[in-house]
Amino acid sequence: MKKSLFIIYFLLISGLGFGFYYFYHNKIVISNNNQIVQNKCLSENEIADYKINKKQNKVSTADIIISDKKNGQERYKFQIEIPIPNHYHPVELHKCGVYAARDFNYDYIKKITSPDDLPNYKIELWQYDYSGKGKSLVFLSGPISGSGFSSDFRVDSSEKSIVLIKSYLGKDDHALVIKDINTKEDILSVKLKDIVQKYPNVIGTIGLIKWTDDGRYFWADIFDGAYTKGFIRVDSKDWSYQILEMPNDMDIGITGPVNFNTGYVTLHPGVVWTGVVEVTQQISEQWLKEGKQSKMYLYNLFTKERILIVTTDKPLWEFNPKWISDTELQYELPTGEKKIYKIQ
């Protein structure tokens, strides 16, 4: 009898100990709908999304919504601050972290931008786990003076590194910077002035694009307005990088979508972007009188191979190219007909 009681007591204590260990290390909580959820990281049957809530005269917010992957039903959500709700890339969602900029000491009523009036204003990049608990990762900038980092960022899929843009065009320290998330130390810094010394045609503003599907390479571009001058491709295996220059021996206009796995990009020589419909229409009419054609090429950034894909008599036609696979490019003719070019 005593032996049986001892076994029951031992199992009870062991169970409570295991429960406490599991609770502590996985941070289990009860959500608003009384479902038990693990909210340090997403589980295999959870997905996350976000919704921006724009607000007047105070900081905007974003709802981080965690749902069941199978049925799409919301499980729980939490809210974070979003100082720049109109940013094209305000939030990144990963398996164990939500990443977004956060500001401090800004006057949303007066909307003052003078550094003298806002000496304590600052923007930081924050990381939140899926319980909503957040911490500062990187100081981006202080009073609005153009110093520090821009508010754009990218986090790799393993959540070990952050890609940032330092300063801006015209400054000696304008650079692509990759930092270690844990140590905050620079892993790589690629300064524009060093690029231009070797590639004088590749001058412009550095912009962040994406990591490749396998997570090995990061791509950034160097652009001048609507025109791409070149690309930076970083290899995370050894943190080396390549500068991939756009051709300068033809009248390059708009650059189309890049296939980041193969290095192919579409080129549309002579096509201009004015931003004004009336001006664009005037150019189109002039082209038509001069008998100019619109052409689309495929260009390989690695091999420099150039392939003429299609020609049309309609001026300033951009063909609306879209990659549907690594070897298939869909494009549209002025008639509305869609065709597919297959790379051999």
Solvent accessible surface area in square Angstrom, and as a share of the most:
residue,aa,sasa,rsa
1,M,178,0.79
2,K,175,0.74
3,K,157,0.67
4,S,58,0.38
5,L,97,0.48
6,F,134,0.56
7,I,83,0.42
8,I,110,0.56
9,Y,135,0.51
10,F,118,0.49
11,L,112,0.56
12,L,105,0.52
13,I,87,0.44
14,S,49,0.32
15,G,42,0.40
16,L,116,0.58
17,G,40,0.38
18,F,138,0.57
19,G,35,0.34
20,F,142,0.59
21,Y,127,0.48
22,Y,100,0.38
23,F,114,0.47
24,Y,141,0.54
25,H,94,0.42
26,N,36,0.18
27,K,79,0.33
28,I,25,0.12
29,V,59,0.34
30,I,109,0.55
31,S,14,0.09
32,N,146,0.75
33,N,67,0.34
34,N,124,0.64
35,Q,72,0.32
36,I,112,0.57
37,V,3,0.02
38,Q,52,0.23
39,N,7,0.03
40,K,88,0.37
41,C,22,0.13
42,L,20,0.10
43,S,35,0.23
44,E,136,0.61
45,N,68,0.35
46,E,5,0.02
47,I,79,0.40
48,A,26,0.20
49,D,89,0.46
50,Y,69,0.26
51,K,123,0.52
52,I,42,0.22
53,N,35,0.18
54,K,136,0.57
55,K,76,0.32
56,Q,150,0.67
57,N,85,0.43
58,K,117,0.50
59,V,31,0.18
60,S,4,0.03
61,T,11,0.07
62,A,0,0.00
63,D,21,0.11
64,I,0,0.00
65,I,39,0.20
66,I,0,0.00
67,S,15,0.10
68,D,29,0.15
69,K,106,0.45
70,K,182,0.77
71,N,103,0.53
72,G,50,0.48
73,Q,113,0.50
74,E,76,0.34
75,R,42,0.15
76,Y,19,0.07
77,K,101,0.43
78,F,30,0.12
79,Q,104,0.46
80,I,7,0.03
81,E,56,0.25
82,I,3,0.01
83,P,18,0.11
84,I,63,0.32
85,P,31,0.20
86,N,117,0.60
87,H,36,0.16
88,Y,150,0.57
89,H,37,0.17
90,P,18,0.11
91,V,7,0.04
92,E,20,0.09
93,L,51,0.25
94,H,33,0.15
95,K,100,0.42
96,C,51,0.31
97,G,0,0.00
98,V,0,0.00
99,Y,0,0.00
100,A,0,0.00
101,A,10,0.08
102,R,57,0.21
103,D,11,0.06
104,F,52,0.22
105,N,95,0.49
106,Y,49,0.19
107,D,44,0.23
108,Y,43,0.16
109,I,134,0.68
110,K,144,0.61
111,K,103,0.44
112,I,48,0.25
113,T,82,0.48
114,S,40,0.26
115,P,55,0.34
116,D,128,0.66
117,D,86,0.45
118,L,19,0.09
119,P,90,0.57
120,N,104,0.54
121,Y,16,0.06
122,K,68,0.29
123,I,20,0.10
124,E,17,0.08
125,L,0,0.00
126,W,36,0.13
127,Q,30,0.14
128,Y,12,0.05
129,D,21,0.11
130,Y,0,0.00
131,S,48,0.31
132,G,27,0.26
133,K,139,0.59
134,G,26,0.25
135,K,117,0.50
136,S,51,0.33
137,L,10,0.05
138,V,10,0.06
139,F,108,0.45
140,L,2,0.01
141,S,19,0.12
142,G,9,0.09
143,P,40,0.25
144,I,86,0.43
145,S,73,0.47
146,G,39,0.38
147,S,64,0.42
148,G,27,0.26
149,F,33,0.14
150,S,42,0.27
151,S,24,0.15
152,D,13,0.07
153,F,2,0.01
154,R,20,0.07
155,V,4,0.02
156,D,14,0.07
157,S,84,0.54
158,S,63,0.41
159,E,27,0.12
160,K,133,0.56
161,S,4,0.03
162,I,0,0.00
163,V,0,0.00
164,L,0,0.00
165,I,14,0.07
166,K,70,0.30
167,S,13,0.08
168,Y,94,0.36
169,L,78,0.39
170,G,75,0.72
171,K,102,0.43
172,D,105,0.54
173,D,53,0.27
174,H,2,0.01
175,A,1,0.01
176,L,0,0.00
177,V,3,0.01
178,I,0,0.00
179,K,26,0.11
180,D,39,0.20
181,I,8,0.04
182,N,120,0.62
183,T,81,0.47
184,K,77,0.33
185,E,116,0.52
186,D,82,0.42
187,I,56,0.29
188,L,25,0.12
189,S,56,0.36
190,V,2,0.01
191,K,74,0.31
192,L,11,0.05
193,K,90,0.38
194,D,71,0.37
195,I,5,0.03
196,V,37,0.21
197,Q,150,0.67
198,K,152,0.64
199,Y,53,0.20
200,P,93,0.58
201,N,70,0.36
202,V,0,0.00
203,I,85,0.43
204,G,2,0.02
205,T,42,0.24
206,I,2,0.01
207,G,11,0.11
208,L,10,0.05
209,I,43,0.22
210,K,74,0.31
211,W,29,0.10
212,T,9,0.06
213,D,118,0.61
214,D,108,0.56
215,G,21,0.21
216,R,90,0.33
217,Y,39,0.15
218,F,0,0.00
219,W,0,0.00
220,A,0,0.00
221,D,26,0.13
222,I,0,0.00
223,F,68,0.28
224,D,83,0.43
225,G,62,0.59
226,A,46,0.36
227,Y,73,0.28
228,T,23,0.13
229,K,59,0.25
230,G,0,0.00
231,F,5,0.02
232,I,0,0.00
233,R,45,0.16
234,V,0,0.00
235,D,19,0.10
236,S,32,0.20
237,K,155,0.65
238,D,95,0.49
239,W,69,0.24
240,S,55,0.35
241,Y,90,0.34
242,Q,79,0.35
243,I,22,0.11
244,L,9,0.04
245,E,40,0.18
246,M,9,0.04
247,P,17,0.11
248,N,95,0.49
249,D,107,0.56
250,M,47,0.21
251,D,105,0.54
252,I,40,0.20
253,G,4,0.04
254,I,27,0.14
255,T,25,0.14
256,G,16,0.15
257,P,50,0.31
258,V,21,0.12
259,N,8,0.04
260,F,36,0.15
261,N,72,0.37
262,T,40,0.23
263,G,0,0.00
264,Y,23,0.09
265,V,0,0.00
266,T,0,0.00
267,L,0,0.00
268,H,2,0.01
269,P,24,0.15
270,G,9,0.08
271,V,1,0.00
272,V,53,0.30
273,W,162,0.57
274,T,45,0.26
275,G,51,0.49
276,V,73,0.42
277,V,122,0.70
278,E,114,0.51
279,V,60,0.35
280,T,43,0.25
281,Q,97,0.43
282,Q,118,0.52
283,I,48,0.24
284,S,22,0.14
285,E,85,0.38
286,Q,90,0.40
287,W,28,0.10
288,L,115,0.57
289,K,166,0.70
290,E,94,0.42
291,G,59,0.56
292,K,91,0.39
293,Q,86,0.38
294,S,0,0.00
295,K,69,0.29
296,M,0,0.00
297,Y,36,0.14
298,L,0,0.00
299,Y,8,0.03
300,N,9,0.05
301,L,1,0.01
302,F,69,0.29
303,T,93,0.54
304,K,106,0.45
305,E,77,0.35
306,R,90,0.33
307,I,38,0.19
308,L,89,0.44
309,I,24,0.12
310,V,20,0.11
311,T,55,0.32
312,T,20,0.12
313,D,98,0.51
314,K,95,0.40
315,P,12,0.07
316,L,22,0.11
317,W,49,0.17
318,E,77,0.34
319,F,0,0.00
320,N,86,0.44
321,P,23,0.15
322,K,121,0.51
323,W,41,0.14
324,I,77,0.39
325,S,46,0.30
326,D,61,0.32
327,T,70,0.41
328,E,44,0.20
329,L,0,0.00
330,Q,41,0.18
331,Y,18,0.07
332,E,39,0.18
333,L,30,0.15
334,P,49,0.31
335,T,120,0.70
336,G,39,0.37
337,E,88,0.39
338,K,127,0.54
339,K,87,0.37
340,I,88,0.45
341,Y,61,0.23
342,K,116,0.49
343,I,27,0.14
344,Q,196,0.87
